[in-house]
Amino acid sequence: MTLVELSWHSFNKSDIFLLDLGKMMIQWNGPKTSTAEKARGLALTRSLQDRERGGRAQIGVVDDEAEATDLMQIMEAVLGCRVGNLHTAMPSKSIDQLQKANVRLYHVYEKGKDVVIQELSTCPLAQDLLQEENCYILDQGGFKIYVWQGRMTSLQEKKAAFSRALGFIQAKGYPSYTNVEVVDEGAESAAFKQLFRSWSGEQRKNKHLRGVGKLLQVKLDVGKLHSHPELAAQLRMVDDGSGKVEVWSIQDSCRQPVDPTHHGQLCAGNCYLVLYTYQKMGLVQYILYLWQGLQAAAHKIKALKSNAEELDLQYHGVLVQEHVTMGSEPPHFLAIFQGQLVIFQGSAGHDGKGQPESATRLFHVRGTDSYNTWTLEVPARASALNSNDIFLLTTAGLCYLWFGKGCSGDQREMARTVVTVISRKDKEMVLEGQEPPHFWEALGGRAPYPSDKRLPEDVSDFQPRLFECSIQTGPLVLTEVVFFSQEDLDKYDVMLLDTWEEIFLWLGAAASQWKQEAVAWGQEYLKTHPGGRSLATPIVLVKQGHEPPTFTGWFHTWDPYKWTSNQSYEEVVEGGLGAVSAISEITAQVNNFQLSRWPSNGRAGPAAPWALKGSKDSSKSELELGPKAGGRSSSPRSVASGSLPREQLMHQAVEDLPEGVDPAHKESYLSDSDFQEIFGKSKEEFYSMAKWRQQQEKKQLGFF
């Protein structure tokens, strides 16, 4: 909501306007506005009614001018008669994602008496480029300019940072109002960090260890995950994976049920639907995983999505849909298969159909427990081995279970349970460095392979960010909501929550028409992200009222009953606002007030702000229609016809003022020329200032 000039010139066909009259508020909806826009406008109006009017102001809505004649009469009394047709709104100047992705990093330093700005890199940027003794400018496509200052930067350098940014803006030809943010090392904002491929804080190792410890403590405590959704969100686990699992394979554009004995045995050339059913606080919940193999053909991927929609319809639209790409499975997906997930190459299943009987196959086993273990078929050659892991080599007559030197006892234990899924043949245990000749022959001979100790995975220090999705003007535009809460989720909206490891797309109950496009928006967001994000990042489609704890846990507080009795926009307008009982009274007051108080040009505008004291002062909810001084009230007609000389108004006590002058607004009786000369600005400019600034200037100039 933005304050605009009190005039018909401010109106257009495509936007919503609120005329605030203190004890009455009139929302005027442009003829080209959507129901979603009208509802959001009404939500803002009602919020203003509650916060600034104590709930006592009445709300009137003009959806059709011909039907709302009483309200239009008030509007015309305040704004004058409208002349000419309404104009169409100007196209939005919002920056699209492609422009925001154009990130460049510059090193700023002094060379003699000159300041040098040297381009260092374009996206994706690495955090290591920022050195603590230097100062840098990061240009996000002209949308925003960041000035990063290292902790060892000199005081003189820091003082000059902002002026250098302004010089940079001028040199680039960017608008003078381009946003500039000065960032100190160690205090970077979430928006700044996400411009880099990865960002690690100083405590990243401790954070990693704490996260592992948390998982070990709560992995069997489902109740704790449900009662503490923030923990579920951080661990990406809605429960321990012990719920009901159903799996379908996409064959010939249809879904075919997979035998439960073969659950968790997936093929890289296929696509699968995995429906997980669990209970949370006594309520049945669903997650539908859309698993896509890296070798799957385009027609199978298309069929995967259409079959997911059919299944969602069968469940009346309550399924949480998570799009998973092979190799980027979330922890909960691994947990529901209890460590038995095996991914085969091609379209051949566990029994090797389509493979020659004598085929040699190599499987890479990674993980330490049933919550993080998965097995992937890799090319059967020695270079695919790794000293930190365990591999299963199957040949025509024998299976080798190869243990790398760096693997742990937990890894070995899990591997022994997994290999029975792949082969029932006898297994020969082989330790790294003690392989028989036949082992190397089956792999085509010896070859170098990774043997360095694997370092713990770095935990990126990113904060979740919430965006509102909009395509009203063509390309996708994302508007960030800072310090977000559940209140920012509107039923007419599609919102994107980026937690870095997952992308959630929240679909409001009245935004179902965007369901097909929503996942594509998430993919576009990843493609154009300046941090060079992985396109395999899981994308989760969440519908209003069916949010899993992995989503709600990112919000500080969450009310599961917030939307249970939600009224539609039409219901709110028809019954929720109540009858506007004072229309005739307000109409009469405004008409009388206009004749006696407003300037003779017949149009009320910012030049006569005293006319609507109730709309300027939130402590009063009444429309004040006459000056009150010392308990006496007199007709303003005696001074309304013209202005008064400054001598009769400046530095005058209340009792010395001319008859009918409101002592709280003495300055308003000046002529426009006198006002401009004394205050150095027009009346419009003066009354658009904050109340405290107006009072301050009036005190200094003798009008208080």
N, C-alpha and C positions, 0 to 999 in steps of 0.2 A: 504494500500500500504506500503510495507516494503522494505527497501534497502537491496539488496543481492549482492554477489560477481559478478563482471562483467565477467562472464564465462558461457560457455555452461553447466557446472556442476550444475549451479543453476536451470536449466530448468527441468520441468517434464511434463507429459502428461495431468495432471488434473488441472493445474493452468494457470494463465494469467501473462504475463511478459511484462514490458514496457522498451524498450531501448531508453533512453533519449539522443539525440544528439544535444540538444540546439535548432537549427532551424528546426530540424525534430525529431518526436517522433514515434517510431514503436511499435505498440501493437501486441504481438505474443500470439495467443490463442491456448492453448493446445488442441489436438484432442479429449480429453474427457470432455472438458468444455461445459456447457449448454449455451443456448441462453441467459438465465438470467444472468449468470456469465459474459458472453461477454459484455452484455449491461451495467452492473454495472462497469466493467473494463473500458469501453469506456467513461462512465460518469466521472470517476476519471481522465482519460487521458485528456478529454476536460476541466475539471476543472483546471488541471495543466497548460494546454495551455492558459487558460484565466488569471489565477492568476499570473503565473510566466513568461509567454512569451508574455503577452500583446495581446494574440490572433494571434500573427504573426507566430508561429511555425506551421509546417504542420504535419498532422497525417497520418500515413500509418498503415493499419491493415493486419496482416497475419492470415487469416483463414485457408488457404490451401497453404502449402509451394510450391507445384508444380505450382500453379497459380500465386503466388506472387514472381516471380523469381528476379525482380529488388530489392524488399525489402530484400529478402534473401541474395542477393549479398552484400548489405550494412551490414547486420547483420554479415555475415561471414567475411567481411573485418575488422569489429570491434572485433568480438569474435574469429576469426580463424575458420578453418573448424571443423565441429562437428565430433567427433570420437565416434563410438558406438551408441547404441540406447538410447532414452530418458527413464528415470526410472519413475515408477508410484509414485504419491505423497504419503507421509506417512499418515496414518490415523490421523484424527484430535484428539487432546488431550483435546478438550473442555469438561468442566465439565457438566454432565447432571443434570436435576432437582432433581433427587432422592438424589444425593450426596449433593447438596446445601441445601436440607431440613434437613440434619442431623446436627442439631444445639445443642450445649452444652454450658452452662454457668458455669464459674469457678470463685470462690472468691479467690483473691490473697491477702495475708497478711503476716506479719512478726511474727514469733514465736521465740523469743530469737534472735539468730543470723541467723536463717534459714528463708527462704521464703517458705511459704506453699501455694499450689494451690489446692483448694478443689472444687470438682464438686458440683454444687448447683441444676441444673435442666436441663432437655432436653425439646425439643419443645412439645407443644407450650409454649413459655416463657411469664411470666407476668412482666409488667413494674415495679410492686411493689418490685420485687427482687433486683432492683438496689437501694442501699442506698447511700446517698450523701457523707457519710464519708469514703466510701470504694472504692476499685479499683477492676475491674472485667476483665476477659478475656472471650470473646465469640468466640468460634470456629465453623465456618460454614463449617463443613465437610472437613476441610483441604484446602478448596477453598480460604478462606479468614479468617484472624484473626483480631478481633477488641479488642482494649483495651479501656474500658470505665472508665473514671475518674470522681468521684463525685466532686461537687464544694467544699466540705469540706476536700478533700484529701490533705494531707500535700505536701509541695513542694518537699520534698525528695522522697515521693511516686511517684509523677508525673515524676520526673527525671528518676526514675528506671523503669517506665512503659514499655518503648520500649525494654530495655534490657531483661526484664522479658518475653516479648512476644517472643523475639528471642530464649531465653532459652526454652520456651514452645515448639516452633517449633522444636528445636533440640531434646527435650525429646520425642516428638511425632513421630520423624522420618520423618517429612515433608520436602519437598525440601527447600533449602536455599532461593530460590526466592519467597517463599510464601508471598502473599500480606498482609501487616500489616497496619491497620489504627487506629490511636489513636483518641478517641472520647471524647470530654469534655461534661459534663452534660449541657444541654440546647442548645447545638450546634450539635445535632445528625443529621446524613445524612438520606435521605429518605430510602436508602438501609438498614441502621441499624434499623430504626424504624419498617420496615416491617418484621423483624425477630421476632416481638412480637405479641401476640394475639391482643392487642390493645395498642394504644399510645395516651395519652392525654397531650396536652400542658397546661401551667399554665392558659391561657386565655380561656379554653374550655367552661366555662359557658357563658362568654360574646359572644363567637363565636356562640354558640347555639342560643342565643337570637337574635343576628344579622341575622342569617339565617332565623329564623321564621319571623322576621320583613320584610326581603327582599321578602319573599313569599307573605306576606299579601299585600305588596305594588304593586307587579308586576303581581299577578296571573291573572288579567283581562287585562293586557297590553301586548297583543301578539306582537305588534310592537317592544316593548322594548326587549322581549326575542329574536326576530329575529335579531335586530340590535346589541344586546350585547350577542353573543353566549357564552361568559364566564359565564354569569348569567344563561343561559339555562343549561350549563354543571353542574354548582354547584347545581342548583335546580332540575336537571334531568327532565326538562320539555321543550319539543320542542314548545309547545303552551299551551293554556288553556283547551285543550281537547274538543273544540267545533266543531271539524272536523267530517267527515263522518266515521261511524263505521259499519263494517260488521263482523258477527260472524258465524263460522262453528263449529259444533260438530263432532268429529271423531266417526263414527259408522260403524262397519263391514269393516274397513280399508278404508272407503270412508268419504269424508267430507259432512255433511248435514247442509244446512243453518238453522240458528236459527232465529225464529220469532223475529222481532225488539222489541216486547213487553216483550220478555224474555231475552233481552241482559243484561249481567251482572249477570245472574243467572247461576252459574257454579256448577258442581258436582265434588267432590274430587276423584271419581272413573273414571272420563273421562278426555279427552284432548280436547283443543279447539284452533282454529286459529282465531285471532282477527286482522282484517286488518283496519288500521287507515289511512285515507287520509286527508291531510291538504295542505295548500298553504303557501309557504315562498317566499317572494319577487316576487309574481306573478307566481312562478313555483309550479307544483303539486309534492308533496313528499309523500312517503309511509313508514309506519312502520308495519311490520307483527309480532305480538306477538304470540309465540308458548307457550301456557299455559298448564302446565302439573300438573294434580292432584296428590296428594301424594299417593292416593290409586289406581292410574291407572295401568293397567296391561302392561307388556313389549310389547305386540303386538300393543297396542294402542299408546304407545310412538313411536314405530317404524313407525306406520302409520302416526302419527302426522308429523314426519320429511319428509316422502316421499310426503305427501300432500302439505307441505310447499314448497318443491322443484317444484312440478307441478304448484303451484300458482305463484311462482317466475318466471318460464318459461313463463307463460301467460303474465306477466308484463315485459318481456324482461330483467330480471335480475336486476331490479332497486330497489327491496324491501330491506329495512333494516330489518334484522331478529333478534328479541330479544327473547331469550329462558328464560322463566319465570317459576319458580317453585312455587307452591301454598305456600302462607305464606310469600313470598319474593317479592311481586309485587312492581314495581317501582312507584313513585308518579304519573307519567303520565298515567300509566295503570289505577290507581284508578280514575284519573281525567276524563278520557273519559267515565266513567260510572256515573259521577256526584254524587258520594257518594252512588250509588245504587248497588254496588257489594255485592252479597250474595253468599257464598260458602256452598253448602249442602254436607252432608256426603253421602258416597256411590254413586250410579248412579241414584238415584231418583231426579227428578227435583223439581221445585217450588210447583207443585201440589201434591207432595208426592206419585207419582206412585210407586208401589212396597212397600209402607209403609202401615201398618194397619191403618184404619180410626181413631182408638182411640189412635194412637201413640202419646206419649209425646215427644216434641222436644224442645231443648234449644238453643238459638242463642245469641252469644256474639257480641255486637255492640261497635265498637271503632272508634273514630274520632270526629273532631270538625267542619269540613266543607266539602264541596263537593269535595275537593282535597285530603283529607286524610282519608275518612271514608270507612270502610269495615265491613262486617258482616260475622261471621263464625259460623257454627253449631258445637256445642260442646256436649260432653256426658251429658245427662239429669240427673245430680246429683248435689247436693248442693256444693260439693267441687270445682265445675267448676266456681262458682261465684267469683266476685272481686269487692270490695267496690269502686274502682276507675272508674268503667264502668257501662254500661247499658245492661240488658239482656231481651230477649223476651222468655217467656215460653208458648208454645202452648199445649193445652190439647184438649180432644174431644169436650168439650163444651165451653171453655173460653180461652182467651189469657191474660197473665199477662205481663205488661211492668214494669220491676223492675229497680228502680233507686238506684244505690249505693250512699252512703253518700259523696264520693269524686268526683262525676261527676259534670261537669260544666253546665251552662245554654246552651252553644253552643252544648254540647254533647246531651242534652235532645232534643233540637230542631231538630238535625239531626236524632236522633233515631225515632222521631215521623213520619218523612217522609219515613224512611227505612222500618218500620214494615208493612206498607201497601203492600209492595212487597211480604212479607212472608205470611201474613194472612189477610183476609178481615173480620174476626170475630171481635166482640166487644172486646175492650181492657180495662183491668182494671189496672189503675195505682197503683203501689205498691212501697212504700218507704222502704228502708232498715230499718229493726227493727220493721216494722208494717205489716209484712206478715200474711195473713190469714192461718189457719191450712191446707186448701186444697192446698195451694202453696207448703208447705213442703211435703205433702203427695205425690204430683205429682213428686217430686224430690227424693222420697224414704227416706225421713226423713232429719233432720238437720245434718250438718257436718261442720267442720272447713273449712274456705276458706280465701284467702289473703285479708287483710284489711288495711295493712300499706300504707301510702301515697306513690304514685308512684313518684320517682324522675325523673327530666328531663333526657332525653336520652343524653348520653355523645357523643360529636362529636369527632371522632378520628382525630388526627393531622397527617394525612398522605398526602404525595405529590404524584401526578400521576407519573408513570414510564412507559417508552416505551421500548419494547424488540423486537428484530428481531428473528423470529422463523426459526429454521433449523433442518432438520432430515437427513442431507446428510450422516451421519455416523451411523445411527441406531436410538438411543433414541433421544427424543426431547431435543434440546439445545437452550436456550434463551440467547441472547447476549444483554445486556442493552445498550441503547443509552442515554448518559447523555446530559443535556442541549438540549433536542430534539426540532426539529422544523418540519414544513411541508416538508422541503428539505430531511428529513430522510426517507420519505415514497417513496419507489421505486416501479414502476409498476410490477416488477418481485418478489416482496416480500410479505410475510405475516407478519404483525406486530401486537404485542399484547400490548394494552394500558391498564394498571391497574390503575383505579381511586379509588380502594378499594371497593366502593359500587357497581361497575359494572366492567366487563371485556369486553373490545372492541377488536375484531379481525378484523383488516383492511386487506382487500384482494385487492392486486394490480391487475390492469386490465389484466396483463399477467400471473397471478398466479391462474387462475380459476381451475387448476387441483387439487389444495389443498383445494377446497371449502368444500368437505365432511369431511376432516380431521380437518379443522380449529377449529370447535366447540369442538371436542374431545381434541385438544391441550389446549384449555381454561380450560376444565374440569381437564386435567392432571395437569395444572399449579396450580389450586386450591387444588387438592389432595396432591400435593407435597410441597405446600407452608409452610415454617417453622412457619408462624404465625397462623397455625391451622384455615385456612379460611373456611367459610361455603360453602358447595358444592352447596347450593341453590342460591349463588350469581348470579344475572342475567348475561348472556353472550350475547353480541350483535355482530352480524356479519355485518360488514359495507363494502361496495364495493367502490372502487375508483371512484370518481366523484359523489357519492350519499351520502356524509357524512352529518348526521344530526347535528344541532347546539350543541347537547349534547356531540358530539365527537369533533367537530372543536373548541369548546370553551376551550378545555384544551391546545390549542396551542396559543402561544403569538400573532401570526399573521396567517391569513389564506387567501390564494388567491383562490377563487372559480373557476377562469379561468385558473389555472396553467396547467391543463391537457387537455384543449380543443383542442390543436393542437399538440398533442404528436406524434412524429414519432417512428416507430418501429426500432429495432436495424438494420435490413437489410436496411431500408430506410436511416438511418443515414450513414451507411457505403457506400451505393451506391451513394447517392446524397448529403447527409448532410455535408460530410467532404470536398467536392470539389476535383478537380483534383490535384494529387500530381505532381506539375509541375517541381519540382527541383530534381527528383530522379536521372536522369542521371548526373546532375551537382554534386550532393552530392556523388554519386558513384565514380565519377572520383576523387573528392577531397579526399575521404576516402582512395581509393586505393593508390594514390600518397603519402598521409600522412603516410599510414602504411609502405610503402617501405622505406621512408626516416626518420621516426621518432620513430617507435616502436622498442622494443628490438628484437634481432635476433631469439628469440624462436617462432616468428610468431603468438603469442597470446597476445592480449591486455587484461590487467586486471587492478586491482587497483594499480599495481606497476607503471603504466604510466598514472596517473590521469590528467596530464597536456594536454594529447591528446584531452580531451573533455572539454575544459574550459567552453564552453557554458552550459553544463549540470550541472556544479557545481555552477556557478554564475548566479543567477536568474536575475541579472541586465543586462545581455547580452543575446541576442537571436541568435547570430551568432556562427557558428562552426569555432573556430580560429585554423588555420592550420600552423601557423609559429610564432616564437618568434618575438616580436617587442620591440626594445629598442632604446630610443632616436630618434625615427623616422626612424631608419635604419632597414632593414630586411635582414637577411642573411640566407643562406641555413643551416639547422640544421645537414646536412650530416656530417659536420666536427666533431661533438661531439657525434653523435648518436651511433657510432660503439663501444664506450666504455665509462667507467666512468672517471671522473676527480679527481685528488687528492684534499683532503679537503683544503689544503693551498691555492689553486687557487680560492676557492669559499667562505670560511669563512671570514667575515669582509672585503670583497672586494667591492670597489665602482663600479658603473656601467661601467665606462670607463676602469677599470682595469680587467674586466672579459675576459676570453678567447673568441675568435670569435665564434659567434653562440649560446652563452649561454643566455637563457631567464632570465633576472634579477628578474622577479617576481617568478621564480621557481628554484632558484639556488640549493636548496637542492635535487632536482630530479636528478642532475647529479652525485651525490655520488654513490659509489658502495653500494650494499646491506649491506655488512659487516660494512662499515664506517657509513652508515645511522643508523644501529642498535646500533653501539657503541656510536654515538653522541646523537641521539634522544631517545635511550633506548626502541625503538619499531621498528617494521617493517614498510616498506612503506605502506603496506596495512592498518595497524592499524592507521598510521598517517593520511592518506587521507580519512579514514572513520570518522575522528573527525570533529566537527563543524569548519567552516571557521575561526571564531574568535580565536578558540583555536590553530589552525595551525599557524595563524599569531603571536600569543603570544609566542609560542615556538620558532618560527623562529627569532623573535626579541631577545629573551634571548640567543640564540645560535649563533647569528651572520650571519643569512641567510636572513635577511629582506632587 
